[in-house]
Structure formats: structure tokens, C-alpha cells
Amino acid sequence: MIRWQRKGNERHPARTWMVRLGIVLIIMSGPYLVFGVLGWLPLETGVVTWNNVRIVSGVAIFGCLLAAVGYGNE
């Protein structure tokens, strides 16, 4: 069983990587989503254009959730 909380103020390395991965996903997909909605970057890759917006926004939301779970009760 993985201990997610260490003694003291230390965070488990898995939680640290969850926070880092979540923030990277937010940094990558957030601006791409904003620029795509503004029309500066292409969001559509073919016939299904609305689903591409959902995919990019889903990645951003997943990044937020990963970072939140990684931070825990800090």
C-alpha cells in the first residue's frame, strides 16, 4: 500500500509528480483552448469539430484535477 502522506511536511514523490503533470497539462492545453476559441489556432481537424474543443478542455480539466489530488489537504 502506498503511503500518500509522509511524516512532517514532506509530500510523497508520486503526489509531487501528479502536481507537476497537472500543471504541465494546464499550461499546455489552457492557452491552446483560448487561442483556438479566438480563432488563432485550429481546433478542428476534420469532420468532428466540436469534439476537438471537448478534448482540449477535457485535458485542461484533467490537469486541474490531477494537481488538486496531488496537493491534497495542503
Secondary structure, 3 states (H helix, E strand, C coil): CCCCECCCCCECHHHHHHHHHHHHHHHHHHHHHHHHHHCCCCCCCCCCCHHHHHHHHHHHHHHHHHHHHHHCCC
